[in-house]
Amino acid sequence: DVTKTQLVLPELMTSCSGPPCGYDLHVERLWDTDDITLLSDPVLIQTFEMDSMKDLEQYVERPQRASSVVDVTAASRKSGPVSSASTVSPCHGVVFWWDLLMHRGTDIILSMAPSWQRDSKEKPQWREHWMPVVFLLPEALEVKQGDQLTVGFSHDDYSIWFDITKTPVSGGDVTPIVQVERPICSCRAHITWTREKCSDLNNAEKLTGWANVLRKVPASVKTCLYLGGASYLPLLCATLHPHMTVYAANVSASVANSRLMAELIESNNLTGRVRWVDKPASTLQLSDVNNQQVDLLLAEPYFSTSILPWHDLAFMFLKSSLRELLSENCLVLPQRAAVMAAPVYFTDFWKMRAAVGTVCGFDLSEFDTYTETTPARGEDGRVSYGDAECFGVWEFESYLLARPQAIMSFDFTQHLATSTAVEQGSATFSTNSAKPCNAVVFWMD
């Protein structure tokens, strides 16, 4: 329960319009898991005449805006919370896509439409780019069945954005088109944190888990050192332990990180109790923590420079480089980590690395040399399939072929013997599935 330790966000953050971009997603996966409800039928919002130079020129001269009126209904192809005139539901954003008419006078259309909008007889074409896009509104709009909404679509020569307002009922007049400024992040959070990190920090279950662990920290702990990017974690620690001084090191040496943390510290009245040390963590000295030995070393771990999950193991190396600052019985949180692995069968995702060959008379074999995964056999006889890549696996239909296993584990309570370390791990998986294994998924616990 984090209600007793409610963190206060800066006003700039709560009123921020967010980033001026949408999120390209395989929204079909949200549909499959009941995480999305359509509040209206799709409408045509804008047409671009790409073969008209005159039309193209007007698009880049100044921001353009168009609008359409939609009726809020219970989605005909899927039941949802808007099921009666009295039921109120939040409208969080817009799902949009485009259809490209390849040639005038033909019916050849390249469509990005999600599966629920396609003809049931039409075989969906899988792709990893040119997907539907989700644009989130700065604030959710409460709507109910029967409401009319004016959906505004704006664009300049670089960005597109949406706004939604309720259409006045009296007279049935459509809300006049008023230019809406392009949203710009004014709070630095959307610049500092990725969208995945923003979602992570809005996860009440995770925040509760942090709070439950921090409550178990002994009262004898007086000095805490936090390592990582801008985070709620050092604020939560200081709020739960008023007697403790928390030092937070700017690991990434990012100005945006520093300014964001300064605003979070000030908005929670923790100035002096949470001290942002604006220098690389590896160069910290005892004087940077008021000449006090550190009793608690804290991390998520999270570093803004990390791309793959195990990049956050930088915490382990930083901890070893700071051993002179740590007390003999310094408590380290978290204490352990593991690299988990599981063999899977991807229905379509394997096409990302598959050869295209010759299509419609076009030889794309040269392209294949750059995209196809070519196995390489090492001196020890093991086969390597190239570097790992980071993806949100939930977006891609897959089948788990065996129970996940830990292939490597790390003990953060121990210091590394050297500044470089090479670790190897392996696991044997048993499966009864008839589906082939075309990928291995890795993550960190």
Secondary structure, DSSP 4 states (H G I P E B T S, - for coil): --GGGPPPPPHHHHT----S--EE--HHHHHHTT-----S---------TT-HHHHHHHHHS-EEEEEEEE----TTS--S--STT-EEEEEEEEE--EEE-STTS--EEE---GGGS-TTSPPPP-SSS--EEEEEEEEEEEETT-EEEEEEEE-SS-EEEEEEEPP-GGGPPPPP---PPP---SSHHHHS-HHHHHHHT-HHHHHHHHHHHTTS-TT--EEEEEESS-SHHHHHHHH-TT-EEEEEETT--HHHHHHHHHHHHHTT-BTTEEEE-S-GGG--GGGGTT--EEEEE-----TT--SGGGGGHHHHHHHHTGGGEEEEEEEES-EEEEEEEEEEESSGGGGGS---EETTEE-HHHHHHHS---EE-TTS-EE--------GGGS-EEE-S--EEEEEEETTSPPSSS--------------SSPP-EEEEEE-
